[in-house]
Amino acid sequence: MVNSKAEALGIIFPNSYDALIPELVTERLMASIPFASRYRMCDFLISSMVHCGISNISLLVRQNYHSLMDHLGSGREWDLVRKKGGLNIFPPYAQKSVKVYTGRIEALESIKGFLKSQTEKYVIMSDSNVAVNFDFKELLNRHIESNADVTVVYHKQEIPEVFKRPNGVNKEYYYTFDVADGRVKKIYINSIQSGITNYGLNIYVIEREHLIQLIEEAYVHGYTYFVRDLLVPQIDTLNIQGYCYDGYVAHIHDMKSYFEENMKLLKEENLHALFDGNQIYTKIRDDNPTRYVNGSKAKNVLVADGCVIEGEVENSVLFRGVKIGKGAKVKNCVLMQDTVIEDGASVEYVITDKDVTVTAGKSLTGNDSFQVFVSKRQTV
């Protein structure tokens, strides 16, 4: 069995799939999108890595990373304040070699010096558009036992509908795998296959020195994308193993999926499936407990600390510091941090970003297929 504390380092790509959800990434990146009433998307991957003994975690940011740096800080909440390793954030132009990258090959080549200086044997790479409570120790053990060059993680599910529409969002690549006896036999790029597929979670394991070698060769040839340009052409020469993750997965790939994945957590079985494993850590905000004022009503809600509820709330996810005024009605909504719904206002099928105010008496109504979105710091 591998001692993951000494053997693996983590690399997270926090801008992955930003293009799919432009409404929420005008001032942030995918990794810092708020999720599940008090967390950010990056919290799930970082916490999972920490619980498996990985104490050297790097994030290769591309743009809009101020909110991520504010959220992660020094990494204290995740026990990543270390003299060696710990939490590292690589912003573009922080040093001569670190540039704004397009794909993983360019990103990894820009930190090649950092990778060469580390001592861990393995590298775990992941995008940040999935919320999972993942056992990376089991993944590492499986990688070693199978003698794999690369291990890819997939989940048995249908391809998201947004990718299969005629005018679907295909600015980003996604992958499905043909797996036989554990080995990946074929990799499909942007497949529109119907039914259950082996849908890639964009989590990979590879030996650090092998990764450096592959990246150096790929970069010289002008390659950009790790899977499309590097793994696909070498599918027959590399031992690429598949690891099927059968736990709970929340995918964020458009506004509709963002709304639906939050609302799914109102079902107790989904909430337990995501959070009953290891604890998910996040930035601490010293708020009072949520206060339900006399006369208020709350039914089937996921509510963070610091909220004040005087009106009625049903089937909704409320983040920290949300205030629901007297006589206000909130139904089927996702309200981010410090949103204020003033007295007598009514909102249904609405997503608000941080610091939004819906003034007294106003009514905002969407529907199950199209939610009204109010951007950050707006007053309606």
N, C-alpha and C positions, 0 to 999 in steps of 0.2 A: 504494500500500500504506500502511496506517495505521501510525503510530508509536505502538504501544499503550502504551509507557512514559509518554508525555505525554498520551494521549487517553482513558484509561479508569480508573475506580475500581471497586473490588469491594465488594459488600454481601452478606453471608452471614446467613441466618436460622438460628441454631443450635438453636432449639427446634422446628424443623419436624418434624412427625409424632411428637412425643414420646408422644402418646396410644396409638400403635400398639405400643409396646414398654415398658409400665410397669415391668416387672421390672428393667430396666436404667437407668431414669431417676428412681429415687426420690431419688438424691443427685447426679445429673448430668443433662446434657441430651444430645440426639441427637448433637450435634457432638463431644462428648467421650467417646462410647462407644468402648472399645478394639476394635481390629480388626487382623487380620493379624499377630498376635504382638508387635508393638511400636509400632503407630500408633494414632491416634485418627481418627475419621471426618473431622474438619475438616482434617486434615493434607493430604489429597488435593486438596481444592479450593484451599486456601491455597497449597500448593506449585505447583499448576498455574498459578495466577494470577501468582505471583512469577516463574516461568520465562518467562512471556510479557511480562514487563516491567511488570506492574501492582504498584505499590509503595504504593498507598493502599487499604487493605482495612479495612472496618468490619464488626463483628459486632453485630447487634441482639438482645441476649439478653432473655429474658422471665422465667425462673426457674431455680433450681438451677444457677447459673453459676459457683459457686466452683471446681469441678474444671476448668472451661474456662480460667478465669483462671490457675489454678495451672499448667496445661499450657502455655498460650501465653506466659505471662510478659510480657516486653517485646517478644517477637517476634524475639529475636536469632537463633534457629535458622533462621528464614525470611528473614533479612537485612531485617527490617522495623523496625529501630531507626533512625528518621529524624527530622530536625528538622521536616520538612514531610511530611505524609502518614503513611506507616508503618502500624502496626496500631492500630486504635481499637476499643474495646469499649464499647458503650452499654448500661449496665444501667438498669433502670427506676428512675425518680425520681432519677437522677443530676443532672438539672436539671429545671426546672419543666415543660418541654414533653414530657419522655420519660416515658411511662406504660407500664403493662402492656398490651400490645396483643393483639388477637385475630387480625387478618389483616394482610397486607402494607401495605394502604392506611393503616391506623392507625399501623403501625410507621414507615413512611416519612414520614408527616405529622409525627410526633413529632421527626424529625431534619431537618425542612425547612430550618431555619436553617443546619445543617451543609452540606446539599446546595447551598444557594445560595452558600455561601462557597467552594466548591471550584472548581477551574479546568478539570478534565478534561471533555472533551466528552461522553463516553459513560459509562453505568453498566451494569455486569454484576451481575445479582442471581442468587442461587442458594440453594436449600435445602441441607441438610447430611446427608440420608439416603442419599446415593450416594457410592460410592468410584470415582473415575475419574481417569485420567491424561490430562487434557484440554488441547487446544491452543486457548486462548482467542484467540490472535492470528489464527488462521484464522477463527474465529467472528466476530471484529470486522471482518475484511476482507470476509467474506461479507455482513455486515449493511450495510456501506457500499456495496458494489458493487450490492446489490439495491435501494438507496434505501428501505429498510424503515423504518417507524415503530417496529416492535417485531420482534425476531427471537426465536423460541422454539426450544428444543432438544428433540428427541425421539429415541427409540431404538426400532427395530423389534423388538417382542417381544410376548408374550402378557401380558395383564393378570394381576398376581399373584392366585393362587387365593384368598387371604384376603379379597380385595375382592368376589369373586363368590359367596361362600357366602351362604345366606339370612340368617344372623345374622353376616355379616362385619363387620369393623371399618370403619365408614364415618364416624367422627368427624372425619376429615380429608378434604379434597378432593384428587382426582387427575384428570388431564385426558388425553384422547386427541384427536388432530387428524386432520381430513380435509385433506390437502395435495394441491394440483394445480398443476403448473408452479412449484413452490417457494412458492406462497402458501397460507396457511392459509385454507380456505374455511369450515370449521366446527369448533367446539370442543365436544367432548362432556364432560360433567361426570359423574364416577363411573359411567362406562359399564361394563357387564358383558358386552360383546361377546366372543365366542370367537375364537380364532385370533390371528394376528399383527396387531398394531395399531401406530399411531404413538403410543407411550406417552411422555408428557411427562416430562422430567427436572427440570422446574421450574428451568431456567436461562434467563434472559432478558437481552436487550441492548436498550437504549433510550437516546436522547440525554438527557443530564442535564436540560436546560432543558425538554424536552418532558415528561419524567417529573414534574418539579415542577408543571408546568401541569396535567397529568392528575390528579395526587394532590390538588391544591387543589380542583379541580372535583368530584372523587369524594368527598372528605371532607365538603364542604358538603352533599352529598346523603345523607350517612350511610352511604356504601358502606364495606365492610370488606375484601373479598377482591379482589386485583389482577386475577386472571383471570376469576373468576365475575362480579364486579360491574362491571369496567371493560373488559376485552377482549371478552368475549362479546357485550355489547350493541352494541359498535362494530366487530364483525367485518367489516362491509361498508364502513365509512368509514376504518378504519385499514389501512395496508398491513402486515399481519402475515405475516412470512416464516417458513418452517420450515427448520430446520437439522438434518439427520439425522446423528446421531453413531453411527458404526459400530464404535467401539472397545469395549473391555471395560468392563462396568458391573456393579458389585455394589450391589444394592438391599437396604436394611434396612427391612422393614415389619412384622415380628413376630419372635418368638423363633426360630421354625423357620427363617425366612430368614437370621437372624443366624448360626445354626449352619451352615446349608448354604453360605452365602457364605464363611465361614471355611474350611470343609472343601474347597470347590472349589479353594482355593489350594494344596492338597496335590498337585494335578495340575500338572505342570511347565508345560504350555502356558498354563494360566490365570495362574499366577504370573508368567510372562514377559509375558503380554499386559497385565497391570496395571502391572508395574514396569519393563519394558524401555524405556519412554520416558524422560521426564525424571525425575530423582531426586525421591523423596518425602521431605521433611524432617520431622523430629519432635523432640520434647524429648529432650535428651541425658541419659542416666543412666549414670554412670561405673561400670559393672559389669565384673566379670571375664568372660572368655569362658566359655561353657557347658562344664561339666566332666562327662564321662562316666566314671564310676567303673568299675574292673575288674568284670566280671560283668554290667554293665548291657546292655540291648538296646534299640535304637531303630530303627524301621522306618517310613518314609513320614511324617516329622514336620516341622513348621515350628516352629523353636525360636529364641527370642530370646536375648540375652546374659544372663548372671547365673544361669542355671539349673544345678542339680546333679541328675544322674540316676544313681541307683543301681539302680533296678528296671527294669521293662520298659515301653516306650512304643510305641504303634502307632497310625497314622492319627489323629494329634492335633496341635493347635495350642497351643503353650506360650508364654505371655508372659514378660516379664522376671522373674527371681528365683524361678521355680517350682522346688520341690524334690520329687523323687520318691524315696521311701525304699527301703531294701533289701527286696527281695521284693514290692514294690508293683507292681500292674499297672494301666496306663492305656491305654484303647483307645477310639477314636472320641470324643475329648473336646476341649473348648475350656477351657483353664485360664488364668485371667487372673493378673495380676501378683501375685507373692509367695504364690501358693497352695502349700500344703504337703500332700502325700499321704504319710502316715507309713508306717512299715515294715509290710508285709504287707497293706496296704489295697488294695481293688480298685474301680476306677471305670470305667464304660462308658456311653457316651452321656450324659455329664454336662457341664454348663456351670457353672463356678464364677466368681463375681465376685472382686474383689481381696481378698487377706488371708484366704482361706478355709483352714481346716484340716480334713482328713479324718483322723480318728484311727486309730491302729494297728489293723489287723485288720478295719476296717469295710468294708462292701461297698455301693456305690451303683450301680444299674443302671437305665438308661432304654432306649429303643429308637429306631429310625430316625425314627419319626413323633412321638415325644414324648421330649424330653430332660429329665433331672432338672436343675433349676436350684438352686444354693445361693447365697444372697445375700451381700453384702459383710460381711466380718469374722465370719462364722459358723463355729462349730466343730461338726462332725458326729461 
